[in-house]
Amino acid sequence: MSSKLQTIVKVIQTFGFIELFRLVIRKFSYETIQNSSSASAIYMEFNTIDQILTQLDLDLIGFKGEDLKNIRTEFNKVFDNSISKNRLSFFDSEYDIGYELAFLTYSLIRIFHPKLVVETGVAAGRSSSLILSALKANNYGTLQSFDITEKVGELIPNELLYLWKLKVLKGLSLKNKFRNEISKISNDFIFLHDSNHDLEWQKFELFTCISSRKCKFFLIDDASPALVDFLKDYFNANNIFLIQEERKISAFGYLK
C-alpha cells in the first residue's frame, strides 16, 4: 500500500468519511497559512512572553520576574517529557502547539488559577498535557476539550485524565453544537483555539467564547495574517499580542 493511500486510510479511521473532505480543506488552509505567515512576518510587531505578562500588570498581584523564571523551568520539564513520547496516531508534530504559546498558556494558568480552561483541537494532546500539568500543579481547575473525533490525546498521561473532559462534536451542525456547549459554562475560563484554521471558523469560535462573557483570555495557535488584521481591527490593539514561533505566528488577547 502506498504512503498516500495509507494516509487516507488513517484519516478515515480517525475522522470518518464525513470529516475526510473537511480535513483536506483544512490541510490546504494550514499550508496557505504557513506560507503567508512566513511572508508577512516582517511586517508584524512581535512580543516576548515577558512583555505580555508585564502588560497584564502582574506586579499588582504580587507576581515577580523570579516567579516567571521558576515557571519556565517547571514548564520545560513537562514540555520535554511530552516530546519524548512515541506517537501511534494520525497526528504528528505538525499539529502541535508552538513552544512560546504553550509556555504563555501554562504561565497564565499557573498565575491566575482558572477554574476552567477550554481548548478546541486536541490532536495528539501536546497542548492538553501541558494545560493539565499546570492545573495539577495548581491543584485546582479542569480542562474541557473539543474535537471532531475521540481518537485524540495519546500524549496525555493517564494520571492527568481525571482533570480532563473531551467533548466530541460530529455531524453537519458543528456550530450549533459548539455554541450550545459554551452556553452551558458558568465559570470564567481561558480559551485556547487550535482546531480548524479557516478564518471564518476561527472568528466563530472566538466570538462564541467572548459572547459568553466568561472568556477572559484567548490564545490562538497558528494565526494567519488575515486573522491578525481582524483581531487588531475588532479589539483594542493594545490588548492583542503576536508571538513569532519557529514556523508560525500565534496570537494572544485579553478582555477587560
N, C-alpha and C positions, 0 to 999 in steps of 0.2 A: 504494500500500500504506500502511495506517495506521501510525502510530508504534508502537502497541501490538503489531500483527502483526509489524512489523519487529523489535521486541524479542524476541518469541517465536522468530522465525526465528534470530536471533543466539544465543539461548540453546541452541537445538537444535544449531546449527552448532558451538558452543563445547563443550557438555557432552554432547550426545546425548540421546535420548529417555529413557533410564533415569534420568538425573540431573535432568530437567526438573521433575518433581514435587518432588524434594528441594530444588531451588533455590527454588521457590515458597514452600515451608515456611520455608526459611532467610531469605528476604526478609521474610516476615511476622515471624519471630522477631527479625530485625535491627531492624525498625521498633518492635517492642514493647520491645526493649532500650533503644533510643534514648529513647523516651518515659518509661519507668520510671526510667532512669538520671537523666534531667533532673529528674524529680520528686523523686528520692530524694537528690540530690546534697547538699542542705542538711543531711542527717543524717550525712554521712560526713566523716571527717577525711582531708584530702589532704596529700600530701608533695611537696616540691620535689626535684629531682634532687640538689641539694647535700645535702639532709637524708638522702636514701637512701644516697648514696655515703659520707657521713660515718659512717652506721650500720655500714657494711661495714668500718670501721676501716682505711681506705686508708692512713692515716698509717703503719701497721705495715709497709707495703710501699714506703714512700718516695714515696707519691703526695701531691701538693700542690695547693692551690687554683689556682695558676697553670697547672698541667698541665691541669686541667679547662677553664680559660678557653681554652687553646690547642686543646683537643679540640673545644670548641664552635665555634670559628672554623673549624676544619677541617671539621667536620660540616656547618655552614651552607652552605659552598661546594658540598659534594656534594648536600645536600638541595635547594638552589636549582637546581642543574643538572638534577636529576630532575624538578622541576616544569616546567621549560621544554620538555620533550619532548612532542611530539604523540602522541595515542593513536588507534589504529585498532581496537582490540579491544573486546570486550563490556564490559571493566572500566573504569569511570570512577573519579573520585577518592573516591567514596563508600566504595570498598573499601580505600582506603589506610590504612596505619598512621598513628596520631596523631604529631604532631611530638615531643612530650615523650617518649613511649615509644620512638620511633625514636632519639632522642638518647641515652636511657639504654642502649638496646641497643648502639648504636655505642660509647658510652663503656666499657661492660663489656668489649666485645671489645678495644678499644684498651688497656685497663688490664690485663686478665687473660690476653690472648693465648691463647684457647682453640684447641685443635686442630680442634674441630668445633663448628658451630652447626647446630641442627636447627630447621626452620621448617615450619609447616603453613599452607597458604593463601598462594599466590603472587600471584594476580590479575595486575595489570599489572606487578608487580615492583618497586614502590617500596621496600618493606622489603628485598627481596632485593638490590637495587642498593646500598642503604646498608650492609647487612651485608658484602657482597662488597668494598665500598670500604674498610671497616675492616680486613678480612682482608688485603687487598692492602697497606694501609699498614703492617700488622704484618709483612708478608712471611712469613705463616705462617697455616695453617689453611684449612679448606674449609667450604662451606655445602651441607647436604643438605636439599632442599625436597621437600615432599609436596603434591600436589594431585590433583584428580579429572579433570583434562584437561591435555593437553600444550600447549594454546593459551593459555599464560600467559607472563609475563615480558618483555613487549615493551619495557619501560623499561630492562632490563638491558643495559649497554654490552657490545659484542662483546669488548672487551679484558678483561672480567672473567669471561667464560663458562668459562674454564679452571679456575676455582675453584668452579664450581657443578655440582651433580648434582641433577637433577629426577627424582623417582620418582612416577609416575602410578598412583594406586590406582583401580581400576574394578571394577564388579560389585556383588554383594549382600553380600559378606563383607569389607567395608572394615575392620572392627575387627580381624579376624584378620590381615589383610594388614599393617596398620599395626603391630600388636603384634609380628609376625614380623620386620619391618624394624628396629624399635627393639631387639629382642633381639640383633640382629647387631652392634650398636655396641659397640666395645670401649674407646672413649675417653670421658673426661669431656666433657660438652657443655653449651652454653647452649641453652635451648629457648624458642622464640617461637611462641605459638599465635595464629593469625589466620585460622582456617578456619571450619567450621560453629560458629555461636554458640549452638546448642542447649545447655542446661545439662548434660544427661547426656553429650553428646559432648565438651564441654569437660572435664568430670570424667574421662571415659575417657582422653582424650589425656594429661591431666596425670598421672593415676595410672600410665599405661603408661610414661611417661618417668621418673617418680620411682622406680617399682619396679625400673627397670633399675639403680638405684644409681649411675648415671653423670651424671644431671642435677643440676647444681649451682645454676643459676639458672633460674627460669622467668618468662616475661613473657607477659601476656595482653592483647591488643588488644581493646577494646570489651567490658568485663566488666559483666554485669548485676548488679543489687543481690543477686539470689539467689546468684550465684556468689561475690560478695564475702562474703556471710554464710557460705557454705560454707567458703571459704578461712580465714576468721577462726576458725571453729569447729574445723576439722580441723588447722590448722597453728598453730604458735606465733604469736600475734597480733603479737609484736614483729618477726617476720620477714616480715610481709606489709605492703606499701605500696600506697597508692592514688594515682593521678595524675589530676588533672582536665584533660581535654583540651577542646578547643573545643566538641565536640559529643558527647563520650562519656567514659567512665571506663576507665582502663587499670589493670592490676594487675601488681605485681612481687613475687616471693618468692625466698628463698634457703634452702638446706638446709645445716645444719651437720654 
